[in-house]
Amino acid sequence: MPLPFIISSPPGEFGIASWAFMHWQDHLEIVQRFFKLNIANLPTYDIQQMNPNDIDGWLERHQQYHNDMNALTFLAGSDLSQVDWNDDAERKAWFWLNFQEHHAVHAVLKI
């Protein structure tokens, strides 16, 4: 359901907060689909908020979601654990790569 909302972040602090929540919801939907299809009971990771004092921790937990889902769907993923949030081009590329992985998993799981 939230997939269209994670392609990019709206501007401002509230924008990234709303994006992070919708993005987390999409990860939960994917985890639930794996469970419903009896593929796996995946763990959930704390990524519903992006703490500016722990971006590296957030990126690491987020990457683990992608590692889990890509391994089970046999999809090649990108390294989403590194991004310079202050670099506009790098941030936009990160959002796009992240969205592409979510989109591919949705297609495989028929969400």
N, C-alpha and C positions, 0 to 999 in steps of 0.2 A: 503493500500500500504506500509507504512513504518514498518509494524509489524516485519519483520525479523531483522530490524536494531535496535530494542530496547531490544533485549535479553541481551545485555551487552554493556558496554561503551568501545570504543577504548581507549588505554592508552593516558595519557597526557592531558593538558588543552584543546587543540583543540578537543580531543576525547570526553570529557564530554560535550563540547559545541555543537558538531555535534550530539551527542546522545540526548541532551536535545531538540534540534530543531526537530529532527525526532520523538521523543517521543511526543512532543507537537502536531506535525502534525497528529499523530495517534489519539490523543484525539480529535482533531478537526474533523477527519473523523468519529469517533464514534458519536460525537455530531450531525454532519450533517446527519448521518444515522437515528438517533432517530427522527430528524425533518422530513426527507423524508418519513419515515414510519408512520408519524402522531402519534408518541408515546409521544413525549415531545419536547419542545423547551428549551433545557438546556442552562444554562449560560456557558460562557467560562471563564477560569481562566488564569492568567498571569504566565505561566510556561515555556515559550519558551527559557528562559535563566536561568541558575542557578547562582544566585548572591552569592558568597562565604561569603558575609557579612549578608546574610538573608536566610540561608539554612532552618531554621525552618519555615519561612514564605512560602518558596517554597514547603516544605514538606506538610504543612497545605493545601495550595491551591491544590496541587496534590492529596491529600487524598480526597478533596471535589469532584474532578472529579470522583474518584473511588467510593465514596459513592453514587453519583448521578447515575452512570451507573449500579452499582451493585443492587441498590434498584429497578431500572426499569426492570432489567433482572432477578431478584430474585436469584442472585448469592451471595454466601457467599464470603466475601472479607477478606483480611488481613489488619492489621494495618500497613500501609505504611508510617505513619507519623513519625516514629522513626527509625533512622539508624545511626550508627557510620561510617561515610565515611572513617575514618582512619583504620578501622578494615576490612581487606581484605575478611575474611569469611562472616562477616555480610553484607558487601556491595554486594558481589556476591549473597547471599541469597535474599537480597532486590531486586536486578535486576531480579532474577528468579521469585519471587512471583509477582512482577509487571508484568512481561511478561505473566505469567500464567493467570492473571486477564484480560489482554488485549486479549489474545488468546481466553479465554472463552467468552468474550463479542463479539468478532468477530464471533465466532461460532453461538451464539444465534441470532445475527443480520444478519447473512449470508453476511458478508463483505468479 
